[in-house]
């Protein structure tokens, strides 16, 4: 009886091993045309889309630089292992462990996911405001890889990043991309800065969630931010009088204003303000002469985003012709440089990308001070 029992148990184990060896492993190429692919919700952003595949995700980035039309990059992000790159710009094994960021906004997304330890290179270490990444820079764990034409390709190769996160200001970025591809350095374009909607810009957090194989966390964080942003807009009464808002300072005798459908124009509208040049179409920048620009300043109630100026006198010194403007004489000027590091990095352009609800509160406090209890974070009044 004992012998028969042992023999029976051995046969069961053998049968299990044989049956297991007959199970087919997933075909890597099936990831490309997986029948169970599903779109992941992207509610505000226009520059990317996500499909969930059987063994990973497909990230498609469209028109990732200004004036791009009909341009798209398709990335396969998978934990499966070696997969055929057929049909994809890059195949990125996830989760990534080491990342190079060519924009400080990329750092903000990564930091918000508590993955600052993955950053090994940045463009412009002086401009980084994240404390966690600053500490890594000071410890020599993060290197400055340079900018665009001055990218240090030798250093990039030595860092061996799992991915370089790039942004493009023009079609010439495709050339830099090809150089990196020739060096077998994976590159993913991030087009957050082109988004018109403040929440659309922040929603790129989902794309970063894919890279670290933690989309649920990214999705949860974004949903909380979106809820807060939309709730804050509810603070404003319907019958309020909205102030007219003027923007920026000239650069080399040219005054650039964003289009009326751009990021800043939408923030102003959401905060209950009227952008003084809202008639400008799209989200591109428009050049004006100083004289033409000041015609809009004369009739405006509030002036925002005055470069690096820390006082009204600095604005007047940089632009003497503006001294007679009521908006300046009466001190109705607010700048978004309340959080600047010692080397000039402005946190408005870094962590602000994942804190649109806080920027919105700042603007409501400036436009309608009696409608919200809030201490300014990114903005400050100039004295």
Number of C-alpha atoms within 10 A of each C-alpha: 6 7 7 9 9 10 11 11 11 12 11 10 11 11 11 11 11 10 10 10 9 8 8 7 7 11 8 14 12 14 23 21 10 13 10 10 18 14 12 15 11 17 10 17 20 20 22 23 20 21 17 17 21 18 18 21 27 24 22 20 21 20 21 27 23 15 11 14 10 7 11 16 17 20 22 27 25 23 16 14 12 11 19 15 15 11 12 15 17 20 22 24 21 20 16 17 16 18 27 27 23 25 22 23 24 25 25 26 25 21 20 16 17 11 17 21 16 20 24 24 26 27 20 17 20 15 21 28 25 19 11 15 25 18 12 18 20 11 10 10 15 22 21 20 23 18 13 18 10 8 15 14 16 10 14 21 13 8 17 16 20 20 20 22 19 20 21 23 15 12 15 12 17 13 12 18 20 13 12 17 14 10 13 11 19 19 24 22 24 26 23 25 23 23 22 24 21 29 25 24 23 25 29 28 25 25 24 20 19 23 24 20 20 16 17 12 16 22 18 11 17 20 14 10 20 20 11 16 21 14 12 18 17 12 13 16 10 8 6 9 12 16 18 20 24 26 27 15 23 19 11 7 13 15 20 19 24 22 22 22 20 21 20 19 26 21 23 20 19 20 25 23 23 22 24 22 18 18 10 16 14 13 20 17 15 13 14 15 12 19 13 10 20 17 10 15 21 15 15 21 21 23 21 20 17 22 15 16 19 18 18 20 16 15 20 17 13 12 14 11 12 19 15 11 15 15 19 21 14 11 15 18 25 24 21 25 23 18 17 17 15 10 11 14 20 22 23 22 21 21 22 19 26 26 22 23 23 20 23 22 23 23 24 27 19 23 22 18 12 10 12 15 10 13 12 18 16 23 21 21 17 18 13
